[in-house]
Amino acid sequence: MKLSPFSLAFVAGTLAVAAPASAADFVIDTAKAHASINFRVKHLGYSWLTGRFDDFSGTFTYDDAKPEASKVKVEISTDSVNSNHAERDKHLRSKDFLDTANHPKAVFESTAVKMSGDKATIVGNLTLHGVTKEIEIAAEPVGGGEDPWGGFRQGFVGTTTLPLKDFGIDFDLGPASQEVELTLNVEGIRQ
Amino acid sequence: MLIRDTAAGYGLITRLTHWVMAVGVIGLFVLGLWMVTLNYYSPYYSAAPDIHRSVGILLLILLVLRFGWRLANPKPDDSELKPWERTASHIVHWGFYPLLLALMVSGYLISTADGRPIEVFGWFSVPSLVQRKGLEDSAGEVHEILAYLTIAVAALHAAASLKHHFIDRNRILARMWSGPPSSSS
């Protein structure tokens, strides 16, 4: 069959539009707070002290056909730390811990995603307290699909453990409190 | 022993309040500077701020009572002062009230920013009136600046009283220490 230049261009154009159909850009729904960044750290080894970062933003690109090609970037306003105690939060923002005056933002940017069945390991660089280190976030999808209001959403949960000293935070909280566990609950709205 | 103030000197209540508050304010300044250096495992890590808050609230109550007492009492005579001394002392003495009030209220706002009350030595608690995100930070900055300002003004005030006592050799300091001439023993 002879393909005219027009039909060749038509087919090529259709393929170009159709090819990345399952990859999409998402914005994390912080506007309606369908995402959260929570942390917990042991208090003296006697209980879990929990808190969260109230203000953050982020985007991700997700391809359910090729999850290894996914990317995520999250930016956290460190002074939004909230452990439900004004004096403690003031202390956390100080130079003893997050030093939010000098380091107002913490940023995570992924560099790779490794799949193992349904579970993913998101590798990326975390910049916290002015220190950039490669970390791994264990993530898995929670669900996704259309919402009742005309949008399309995809949700994940991710956890990681951060040794505080790795990021230059060395206020001595005791031997049971060397690491902080982070849980990120993320729901993105497809753009 | 004279309770009320007279033109010749301060009565017992004014003198007692003055020196108790002077010790209290200077003590809280030192305590405040020290308590923020404590590490997590210091036995005073929790106790020092507890004492700081509790004494601060008691001083706030004293400040309000003292201001009322000041308004209700005659003023000791200051005609022996030079005009600039009179002006300067009025500014500092009257200025201490809003300065200390702002210092203490800013401290109160730090601890109550999350709605929690302040416990005063376990005797009573002061409820939170203003809850706002980040209030502990802005109130904290104000509290720190005003603390240094208060100590600077207090040092000036103390130096001036010593000048009157040792250089001018008048009764300016004595009337706050021992009161009017007739009641000194």
Interface residues (C-beta under 8 A of the other chain):
Chain A: D54 D79 N84 H85 A86 E87 D89 K90 R93 F171 D172 L173 G174
Chain B: N39 Y40 Y41 P49 I110 S111 T112 A113 D114 R116 K133 G134 L135 E136 D137 G140
